[in-house]
């Protein structure tokens, strides 16, 4: 019996989640704090950490843009009210318009 043909490996890499990026950043920080890396390896790991940090910030910015609060409208239906992160935490985005 001939085995079924294998599917070719997909070339698209899975985009890391926020949690995966944060874990990778923590790993880089731990490696740098261990102080057992050479200069070139330290610089490479630092650049890697900065890339993870920038990706985490971008993902947080995207999440912040999607923040909404569900409230009950006058007709009893759920209504989404946009929120934003301000100096004192979450604020109603509509109040600033």
N, C-alpha and C positions, 0 to 999 in steps of 0.2 A: 504494500500500500504506500502510495506517495503522500508525504506530508503536505498540508496546505501551504501555499506560498506565504512567505512572511511579508508583513506590511513594511514598507520603507519607513525609516525613521523620519519623523517630521523635522523640518528645519527650523520651525518656529519654537523658540524657547519660551517657557512659561514665565510670565512677568512676576517677579517676586512680590509678595504681599508686604504690607507695612510691617507686620510682625516679623517676617523673615528678614527684611531690611534692618529692622531694629536689632534683631539677634546678631546679624552679621556685624553691625556697627559695634555692639557690645564686645564681640569677639576681637575686633580690631583694637578697641581700647584696652582690653585685657592684655593682648599681645604687646602693645606699646608700653603699658605699665610694667610688664614683666622685666623690661630693660635688658633682655638677652638677645635682641636683634642688632644686627650691624646697621650702619648709617643708611646704606642704600635700601636695605629691606625695610627699615623704619620709615623712610620716605615713601616707599611704594605702599606700605600699609596705611600710612597717613593719607595718601591720595585716595586709596580705596575707602577709607573711613569717611572722607569728605564726600565722595560720590554717594555713599549710603545715606549720609546725613542730608544731602540735597534731595535725594529721592524721598526720604521720609518727610521732609518739609513740604515737598510738592504733593505727596499723598494727603498730608494733613490739610493743606490749603484746599484741595479738592473736596475733602470731607466737610470742611468748614463751610464751603459754598453750598453744600447740600443740606445744611442744618435747617430744620423746620420744627415748629411746635404744632401739635395737633390740638385744636380747640373746638369747642362746640359753637356752631353758627346759630343765628337766630331761628333758623328752621329746624334745628336739632341735628343737622348733619355735621360730620367732621369737616373742619376747615383747616388748611395748612397756613401757618403764619411764618414768614421767613425770619430766621434768627441770625445773628452774627456774634462773634466773640469780641467783646469790648474790654475796657480796662477793668470793669467789675464783673466779668464773666459774661454769660449769655444775655443779649439784649435784643429787643424787638427791632428788626432791620427797618420796618416800615415807619418807625418813629422819626428816623433821621431824614426822610424824604421831604 
